[in-house]
Amino acid sequence: MPKEFKAIFAQLEARGTVADASKLKKHKYQGLMSTVYTVGSNRGELVVHLIRPAPEWLRQRIWEKLLGIGNVLTQYPELPVAPVFISGKLGGTYFLVQKRLPGTPAGTRAISGTDVVDMWVGNSSGVLVPQIQKLLGKTHAVPCHGYGILQLQKGKLKGEFKTWKEFFESESEQWLKSIQAADALTANPSELRPSYVAAVAYVKKFLKSVPNTRPSFVHGDAINPSNILIKDKKVTGLIDWEWSLAGDPAWEFCDPGWWNHLDKKSLRPYFTEAKKSRKIDEDEFISRIRTYIPLWIMRGCRLHSDDPKGILYTVLRRMLSQHLETK
């Protein structure tokens, strides 16, 4: 048993949750940046994450953000989000303990060349994607304050910035700096220079006309089948909120998994649900998604810029070049 668990179990017990150490085991499904365990308790089965956060997640204090999201969204029974019991830091290890939701992952995500390939269990995307869209419509209706990086302040979760534009003004500068530094460490930095210049120009143009929309809790990675739990072809869990922020709900659909769904017919389940809580011009909404996609990719490049020769940065960087060529 990893040494951290004695302290974690003590913290749980102080809050009335007694873990059964004899039932501690590694989870069948592991996270990209965490080692995942399950353990029995007097409050049902728990999932324990020992997190190895990327520098960007450290900056965002990811363990606090996930605790806040769990506390806020579990107040809405229609949303299949796991309650978080505790989170924090022990020495150099970050941890989070949450309730285990029923179901298994809806599939996996893989990289093929420059493409993101989502593989759904039993070819079930046609059944599950409309359900995911409806859940996102409900999630986006939850009252949200502020924009950008979610922070836990005095027990309340809110965006760090007062406006959506302020978020981009601050964060896009960090994205570009990270891309420039990472590009310099790649095999052929001179080949990437033109697209970096194009990225700077794209951000500069975008900042002149940032959309002004009411903020929503945005998951940011909800189309990734490994972040969806299912049972009997029904969605039972929406997990892994690392990419989440407070902002324009159109940002939700920038992930590559949505790119083949960016039309009014494909997004009909979302629009039907979302219109219960806000007015939506569907054509304008889809236009905003397409405008945001290069920015979303820049944010992804920033996240993975600590490994500029790794597959994730390489693929995202190629995506960015390709999208800027079409603008």
N, C-alpha and C positions, 0 to 999 in steps of 0.2 A: 504493500500500500504506500503510495507516495507520501512523503512526510507532511505535505500540506493538509492532508485530510484530518489529522487529529485536531488542528486548529479550526478547520472548516466545520467539522461536526460539533465542536464546542460552541461555535457561534450559532449554529442551527438550534442546538439544545437550549441555549439561553433565550431563544425566541419561541420555544415550545415545540420544535420539530426534532424528533429523536431519530437519527439515522441508524440503520442496522449495518454496521461495518462488515458483517459476515456476508452481506449481499452486494457488496461493492464489486463492480466489474466494468471492464472497458465496454463502451457502447459499440455495437456492430458498425455504426456509421460515425466516421471521424470528421472533424472540421478542418478547413484549410489552415486556420491559425489557432487551433485549439486541440487539446486531447480531451476526449469526451468519455465520461463514465456514467453509469447508472447505479443507484443505490436505493434500497427499500427504506421506508420510514413510517412513522405513525400517521403521516399525512399522505400516504401513497408513494408511488415510485417517483424518484427525483432524477434529474439530469444535472451532472456537475461538469462544468467546463473549466479546464485549466488553460488559460489563454496566453498565447504568445503574440501579442499585438504588434502589428506593423507600426512604424513611427507615426503615421498619420492617425492611427487609432489611439495611440498614446496621447497625442495632442488633443484628441476629442474626448479623452477620458471615457473610453468605450464601455467600461464596466458600470459607470454611473448612468450613462445614456440608456443602456439596456435595462437596468433596474427601473429607471423612470418610465420607459416605454411599457414594461410589464405592469407597473403600478397603474398607469393611466388607461391603457387599452383593455385590461381585464375588467374594468368597470362596465364594459359593454359586452354582455353575454353573447351577442350575435357574432362577435369577433373571436375566432379560435386562436387566441394568443395565450402563451403560457405565463402564469404568475411567476414572478421572480422572488425568491425568499431572501437571499442575501447576495451581495457582490462586494468585491474589494480587492485588496492587495496584501499578499503575504511575502515579505522579502521581495524577490524579483518576479514573483508569480502573481498573475491576476486571475481571479476566479469568479464564477457566477453559478448560482444554484437555482434551478427552476423546476416547476412541476413537469413531469413527463406527460405529454399529450398523447392521445391514442393515434394509431396509424403508423405507416411507414412512408419513406420518401417516395414522391411521385415519379422519380427518375433520377437521371444524372446529367451533368453538363460536361462536355468535352471540347477540346480545341482541335480543329482540323484545318491546318494551313492558317489562313487568316480568318476563318469562320468559327463562330461559336455554335456548337451543335447540341441541342437539347434532345435527350432520349427519354421518352415518357414510357412508363410501365404499361405494357399491353396496348401501346399506341393510343393512349387515353387522352391526349391533349384536346381532342374535340369535345370531350365531356367535361374536362377539368378547367380549361382556360375560361369558359364563360362563368364558372363558379368563382374563379380567382378574380375576374373582373368585377363581379357583384360584391365580393368581399372588399375589394379596393374602393369601390364606390361608398360602401358603409364606413370604411376606415377614414376616407377623406372627409366624411361628414362630422367626424369627432372634432369638437372645438380645439383650436390650436392657436398659440400666441407666438409672435416673433417669427423670424425666418433664419434658415441656414442650420448650422450645427446645433443639435439639441443638447441642452444643458440642464442638469438637475440643480435647481436653486431653491433652498428651503422647502424641499419636498415637492416642488412643482417643476414640470418639464416645459421648457420653452426654447424657442430659437434664439441664437446669440445676437442676431441683428434686428434692427427695427424695420427694415425694408428688404425686399427681395433684391433690389439693386445694390444695397450696401453689402449683402452677402457676396454677390458676384464681384463687386469692386475689390473686396478684401481677398476672397478666395482665389479668384482667377489669377491674381498676381503670384500667389503661391504655386498654383498649378503650372504656370509658364516657367517659373524659376526651376521647379523640379524637373520639368521636361528638358529644359536647356542643359541642366547639370547631368541628367541621365544620358541624354543624347551624346554628350562628350565622352562617355565611357563605352559607347557601343563600337562595333567593328568599323562602321563607316559613318562617322558623324557628319561629314560633308554632304552625304546624300540626304540626310534628314533636315539640313539647314533650310531649304526652301519651304518645307511644310511647317517648320517652326515659325518662320517669318509670316506665313499665311495664318497660323494660329494667333499670333500677336495681333494681326490686322483684324481677324474675325472677332476677337474679344473687344478690341477698340470700337468696332462698328456696333457690336451688340450692346455695349454699355450706353450707347446713345439712345436706346429705345427699349429698355428692359420692361417686359410686361408687368403690369400692376394687378396682382390677383390676391384673393384672400388665401392665407396659408392653410395648408393641410399637413397631417402626418403622412409622409411619403416613405414607403418601405424601400423602394429603389432597386430591389432585386427579387421581386415577387414572381417573375415569370421563370426563374431558375427552378427546375423541377426538384432539385435537391433541397429547396427551401419550403417545399409544400409537403405536408403530411396528408395521406389519404387512407381511407378505409372503405371498402366496397364502392369504390369510384366516387366517393364524396370527400371533399376537402375537410380535414379535421384539425389542421394546424398550419399557421403561417409563422414561420420561424426565421431566425438569422436576420436580425434587423441592423446589422452593422452599417449598411449603406443608407440608412434612414436619415431624413432631415425634415425640417419644416419649410414648406415652400409650395410653389405652384403644382397642383396635382398632375399637370401635363408632364412634369419631370419624371413621374412614375413610369412612363412608357418609353423612356430613352434606352433602356437595356436592349441589347441586340436580339433577345428573344421575342421582343415585341415588333421588330421591324417589318415582319410580314403581316402584321395586323393593323397597320396604320391607315385604316379607311373607316368610314362611318358604319358600314355593315359589320365589319369584324369587331368593332368596339361597341356595338349596340348594347350588349349586356351591361357594360360599364356606364354608358351614357344614360340608360334607363334608370339605373340605381342612383347615379350621381345627381341627376336632375331633381331628385326628391329633396335635395338640400341646397342647391345652388343653380343659377341660370348658366347654361352652357351654349355657346355658339360652336357647334361641332366642327365646322370647317376651320374656324380660327383656332380651336383647341388642337387639332391635328397639325396645323401650321406651327404652333408653338412647340410641339414635340419635335418636329423636324429641325427647328431653329436650335433647340437645346441639345440635340444629339452630339454635335462636336464638343460642346462644353462638358457634357456628361463623360465623354471619352477622355477629355483632359483631366477631369477629376479622377478617373480610373488610372490614368497614367501616373498621376501624383501618388496615388495609393501604392502602386507597385514600383515606383521609381528607385526604391532602395535596392532593387535587383534588376538593373537595366538590361542585363543579358538574359534574363529569365523569360520563359515563354509568355507569361501574362503581360509583362510590359511590352515585349516585342509585338504581340498580336494587337494590343490596344494602340500602340504607336502606329502600326500599319493601318489600322482602322481610321485613325485620325487623319493620316495623310490622304487616304482614299476619300474621306468625306470632304476634306477641304478642297480637293481637286474638283469636286462636283459643285462647289459653291461659287 
